[in-house]
Amino acid sequence: MDANRGPNRPVSHFAETDYCYGTGALAMRVDRVDWTRPIQRDGENWYEVEGVEVTPDGREIGRRQALVRGRRLSALQRNTRS
C-alpha cells in the first residue's frame, strides 16, 4: 500500500466482448467511470472507464482507458453527491 494513495482497488475482469477496444480479456483496477455520458452500442449503455491494467499475476502494466458494457460495471460503486 502506498501511504499517499491507500490500498489498491480490486481488479475487475472484462471479457473481450464486454469492452472496446482490444484483444483478449482485460484485467484492470478501475479508478473512474464516466457515468454521466453513456454511449449506446448494441442496444445497451457502455461507459468510458479509466484505470490501471494488470497482468494475470497482478503486476501493473500501466494506465488504460476502455469503453465497457454497462451491465459489467454494476458491481462498481458510483461516486455521486447527494
CYANA upper distance limits for C-alpha pairs under 8 A (distance plus 0.5 A):
  1 MET  CA      5 ARG  CA      7.97
  1 MET  CA      6 GLY  CA      6.42
  1 MET  CA      7 PRO  CA      5.54
  1 MET  CA      8 ASN  CA      7.30
  2 ASP  CA      6 GLY  CA      6.29
  2 ASP  CA      7 PRO  CA      7.49
  8 ASN  CA     29 ARG  CA      8.26
  9 ARG  CA     29 ARG  CA      6.21
  9 ARG  CA     30 VAL  CA      7.74
  9 ARG  CA     31 ASP  CA      8.25
 10 PRO  CA     29 ARG  CA      6.44
 11 VAL  CA     27 ALA  CA      6.78
 11 VAL  CA     28 MET  CA      5.77
 11 VAL  CA     29 ARG  CA      5.11
 11 VAL  CA     30 VAL  CA      7.86
 11 VAL  CA     54 VAL  CA      8.40
 12 SER  CA     27 ALA  CA      6.13
 12 SER  CA     28 MET  CA      5.90
 12 SER  CA     29 ARG  CA      6.51
 12 SER  CA     30 VAL  CA      7.49
 13 HIS  CA     25 ALA  CA      7.59
 13 HIS  CA     26 LEU  CA      6.23
 13 HIS  CA     27 ALA  CA      4.99
 13 HIS  CA     28 MET  CA      7.13
 14 PHE  CA     18 ASP  CA      6.36
 14 PHE  CA     19 TYR  CA      7.19
 14 PHE  CA     25 ALA  CA      6.20
 14 PHE  CA     26 LEU  CA      5.57
 14 PHE  CA     27 ALA  CA      6.88
 14 PHE  CA     72 ARG  CA      7.93
 15 ALA  CA     19 TYR  CA      7.52
 15 ALA  CA     24 GLY  CA      7.46
 15 ALA  CA     25 ALA  CA      5.07
 15 ALA  CA     26 LEU  CA      6.94
 16 GLU  CA     20 CYS  CA      8.16
 16 GLU  CA     22 GLY  CA      7.61
 16 GLU  CA     23 THR  CA      6.68
 16 GLU  CA     24 GLY  CA      5.56
 16 GLU  CA     25 ALA  CA      5.41
 16 GLU  CA     26 LEU  CA      7.47
 18 ASP  CA     68 VAL  CA      6.33
 18 ASP  CA     69 ARG  CA      5.76
 18 ASP  CA     72 ARG  CA      7.68
 19 TYR  CA     66 ALA  CA      6.98
 19 TYR  CA     67 LEU  CA      5.90
 19 TYR  CA     68 VAL  CA      4.81
 19 TYR  CA     69 ARG  CA      6.63
 20 CYS  CA     66 ALA  CA      6.33
 20 CYS  CA     67 LEU  CA      5.55
 20 CYS  CA     68 VAL  CA      7.04
 21 TYR  CA     66 ALA  CA      7.04
 21 TYR  CA     67 LEU  CA      7.66
 26 LEU  CA     53 GLU  CA      7.85
 27 ALA  CA     53 GLU  CA      6.32
 27 ALA  CA     54 VAL  CA      6.15
 27 ALA  CA     55 THR  CA      7.47
 27 ALA  CA     56 PRO  CA      8.02
 28 MET  CA     51 GLY  CA      6.77
 28 MET  CA     52 VAL  CA      5.79
 28 MET  CA     53 GLU  CA      4.64
 28 MET  CA     54 VAL  CA      5.93
 29 ARG  CA     51 GLY  CA      5.85
 29 ARG  CA     52 VAL  CA      5.69
 29 ARG  CA     53 GLU  CA      7.00
 29 ARG  CA     54 VAL  CA      7.96
 30 VAL  CA     49 VAL  CA      7.26
 30 VAL  CA     50 GLU  CA      6.40
 30 VAL  CA     51 GLY  CA      4.81
 30 VAL  CA     52 VAL  CA      7.19
 31 ASP  CA     49 VAL  CA      8.07
 31 ASP  CA     50 GLU  CA      6.24
 31 ASP  CA     51 GLY  CA      5.20
 31 ASP  CA     52 VAL  CA      8.14
 32 ARG  CA     49 VAL  CA      6.11
 32 ARG  CA     50 GLU  CA      5.71
 32 ARG  CA     51 GLY  CA      7.16
 33 VAL  CA     47 TYR  CA      7.17
 33 VAL  CA     48 GLU  CA      6.44
 33 VAL  CA     49 VAL  CA      4.97
 33 VAL  CA     50 GLU  CA      7.11
 34 ASP  CA     38 PRO  CA      8.10
 34 ASP  CA     47 TYR  CA      6.63
 34 ASP  CA     48 GLU  CA      6.06
 34 ASP  CA     49 VAL  CA      6.90
 35 TRP  CA     47 TYR  CA      7.03
 35 TRP  CA     48 GLU  CA      8.49
 35 TRP  CA     78 ARG  CA      8.34
 37 ARG  CA     47 TYR  CA      7.52
 38 PRO  CA     45 ASN  CA      5.98
 38 PRO  CA     46 TRP  CA      6.06
 38 PRO  CA     47 TYR  CA      5.68
 38 PRO  CA     48 GLU  CA      8.33
 39 ILE  CA     45 ASN  CA      5.96
 39 ILE  CA     46 TRP  CA      5.55
 39 ILE  CA     47 TYR  CA      6.73
 40 GLN  CA     44 GLU  CA      6.06
 40 GLN  CA     45 ASN  CA      5.41
 40 GLN  CA     46 TRP  CA      6.78
 41 ARG  CA     45 ASN  CA      6.94
 41 ARG  CA     46 TRP  CA      7.18
 44 GLU  CA     69 ARG  CA      7.79
 44 GLU  CA     70 GLY  CA      7.78
 45 ASN  CA     69 ARG  CA      6.90
 45 ASN  CA     70 GLY  CA      5.86
 46 TRP  CA     67 LEU  CA      6.75
 46 TRP  CA     68 VAL  CA      5.79
 46 TRP  CA     69 ARG  CA      4.84
 46 TRP  CA     70 GLY  CA      5.33
 47 TYR  CA     67 LEU  CA      5.91
 47 TYR  CA     68 VAL  CA      5.86
 47 TYR  CA     69 ARG  CA      7.03
 47 TYR  CA     70 GLY  CA      6.65
 48 GLU  CA     65 GLN  CA      7.55
 48 GLU  CA     66 ALA  CA      6.30
 48 GLU  CA     67 LEU  CA      5.01
 48 GLU  CA     68 VAL  CA      6.88
 49 VAL  CA     65 GLN  CA      6.15
 49 VAL  CA     66 ALA  CA      5.96
 49 VAL  CA     67 LEU  CA      6.68
 49 VAL  CA     68 VAL  CA      7.39
 50 GLU  CA     63 ARG  CA      7.89
 50 GLU  CA     64 ARG  CA      6.29
 50 GLU  CA     65 GLN  CA      5.02
 50 GLU  CA     66 ALA  CA      7.18
 51 GLY  CA     63 ARG  CA      6.23
 51 GLY  CA     64 ARG  CA      5.99
 51 GLY  CA     65 GLN  CA      7.09
 52 VAL  CA     60 GLU  CA      7.19
 52 VAL  CA     61 ILE  CA      7.56
 52 VAL  CA     62 GLY  CA      5.84
 52 VAL  CA     63 ARG  CA      4.97
 52 VAL  CA     64 ARG  CA      6.09
 53 GLU  CA     60 GLU  CA      6.57
 53 GLU  CA     61 ILE  CA      5.91
 53 GLU  CA     62 GLY  CA      6.13
 53 GLU  CA     63 ARG  CA      6.73
 53 GLU  CA     64 ARG  CA      6.43
 54 VAL  CA     58 GLY  CA      6.00
 54 VAL  CA     59 ARG  CA      5.88
 54 VAL  CA     60 GLU  CA      4.93
 54 VAL  CA     61 ILE  CA      5.81
 54 VAL  CA     62 GLY  CA      7.94
 55 THR  CA     59 ARG  CA      5.76
 55 THR  CA     60 GLU  CA      6.97
 55 THR  CA     61 ILE  CA      7.25
 68 VAL  CA     72 ARG  CA      7.69
 68 VAL  CA     73 LEU  CA      8.02
 69 ARG  CA     73 LEU  CA      7.57
 70 GLY  CA     74 SER  CA      7.29
